[in-house]
Amino acid sequence: MDRLLAVEPWSQRRLTTLLAAGALLLNVVLVAVGVVAAAALVVRRLPALARTARLIGKVAVPVALVVLAVKAGIDIWRDAAEIL
């Protein structure tokens, strides 16, 4: 991203802060992905835990998808109302 800028990132304090915050956010996301991947490996090694995780996932995943879809719909509705 910083390659697309017309100025050097360190020449402006606000720009440097914004780029650093974006990089830190990406690192947090990478840690979360690592935790999920490690949990998947553990579940794969333990069949009893896999059955329990599958049962929980059959309920939790659809509920989470519905909640996220409703939240996204509300956000879109608010944005559209603000624009119009």
Number of C-alpha atoms within 10 A of each C-alpha: 6 11 8 7 9 7 11 12 17 11 9 10 9 11 16 15 13 12 15 13 12 12 11 12 11 12 12 11 11 12 11 12 12 12 12 12 12 12 11 13 11 13 17 13 10 10 11 11 13 15 13 11 14 13 11 11 13 10 10 12 11 11 12 12 11 11 12 12 12 12 12 12 12 12 12 12 12 12 11 10 9 8 7 6
